Amino acid sequence: MEDQVKQQYVAKHKFAVMSAQKVRPFANLIRGKFADEAMDILACFPNRGARLLEATVKSAIANAEDQNNPEPNNLVVEDVRVDGGPMFKRFRPKSRGMSSMIKKRMCHITVVLG
């Protein structure tokens, strides 16, 4: 009996200008769901993190269609990773001539459908 290797379709959004902490709750919501169900779940939220994740899932579905997947609606969100990216470091003046650092964070979003 032959084991069939399941095709995986990946989409990445690198250097998304939002902290990973704000996107991860939405990634946890859609992990393990069907792709079209994940799109419906993300459409219900007004947050910008949901929009970024929704665009990445949409791109993964388009990658599946582009690679001649006959059933793009039966794809399952196998893995969603939201990793921290680089930071823009800025300084803000504070009292008594001091300054403090402001870190403008970025993240990398990876969606794997299978």
Helices and strands as residue ranges (DSSP letters): E 9-16, H 20-30, H 35-43, H 48-66, G 72-74, E 77-93, G 95-97, E 99-113
